[in-house]
Amino acid sequence: MIPKTVDHALVCALTTICAMILGTFMLRAENRPTGAKESGPIKLPPPRTEGKMSLEETLAKRRSVREYKPDPLTLADVAQLLWSAQGVTAPGGRRTAPSAGATYPLEVYLVAGNVTGLAPGIYRYRPGEHDLIRVAEGDRRARLADASLGQEWVEQAPITIAFAAVYERTSRRYGARAERYVHFEVGHAVENAHLQAVALGLGAVVIGAFSDAEVKRVLGLPQAEEPLCLLPVGKPAR
Ligand SMILES: Cc1cc2nc3c(=O)[nH]c(=O)nc-3n(C[C@H](O)[C@H](O)[C@H](O)COP(=O)(O)O)c2cc1C
């Protein structure tokens, strides 16, 4: 026979645990776009660490590209681009881009519209697993272009890579200086992906002009994440 006080304590503990689980779930889901359906993980093709174009040639060829062919991108190219931005390259989780104190404030999203073998939607890239978690279904490119002050290349590109940051991960250690560190870091990651696009024969353009609130809504970012940069990528039209 369990004494009544123990019984009561057990019920209280269980109720608290249930409330915490439900609360965490609701916090994560609260800002997701309507129709959001988390699913996955979708394993990505492994990244390659050798390519046909030298770094010097890639640097010389890099230009902002704003016109794309209507062709789809392959999942292998998409995987390579995501890896170049934030992929894990060493045991312990070290990545392709440097990070102040290895605090890793960045989150990388794929806005997929036209990728062979991948349904249109928004996906979160998980560097450690090199996979994707779908956070929203459907083609969101037109809404993202609207949120980017009507820049039509955001709608036309088969994909956009979206970079967001949780400042708190870095400010916990570096205080006010973290803001500059996070901005350095997103620049490193975006440039990695921009150069990777060139090396794959693709074109990209850095997008900084957008409504923060609208992009946050379209991507369905959690409260603590702020959108910092968009990178539409596609096959250059010319
Ligand atoms: C921080 C930043 C924000 C930018 N924002 C935009 C943008 O919103 N839209 C756009 O079309 N290009 C944008 N660009 C691209 C620049 O216009 C482009 O890099 C510049 O014209 C030089 O051309 P190049 O990249 O071909 O050398 C941005 C570039 C940077 C570095």
The ligand as an ORCA input file, in Angstrom:
! r2SCAN-3c Opt
* xyz 0 1
  C      25.642     42.424    -46.606
  C      25.191     42.371    -48.052
  C      23.859     42.527    -48.346
  C      23.413     42.426    -49.669
  N      22.085     42.511    -49.937
  C      21.650     42.350    -51.206
  C      20.254     42.328    -51.497
  O      19.403     42.419    -50.621
  N      19.881     42.148    -52.788
  C      20.791     41.988    -53.802
  O      20.359     41.812    -54.954
  N      22.123     41.996    -53.569
  C      22.574     42.165    -52.292
  N      23.916     42.107    -52.022
  C      24.879     41.868    -53.121
  C      25.630     43.130    -53.544
  O      24.747     43.994    -54.225
  C      26.802     42.735    -54.438
  O      27.697     41.927    -53.708
  C      27.565     43.969    -54.977
  O      26.766     44.654    -55.910
  C      28.879     43.576    -55.645
  O      28.660     42.695    -56.739
  P      29.348     41.239    -56.826
  O      28.832     40.430    -55.632
  O      28.898     40.651    -58.124
  O      30.819     41.403    -56.740
  C      24.363     42.211    -50.708
  C      25.712     42.050    -50.386
  C      26.128     42.101    -49.071
  C      27.581     41.871    -48.746
*
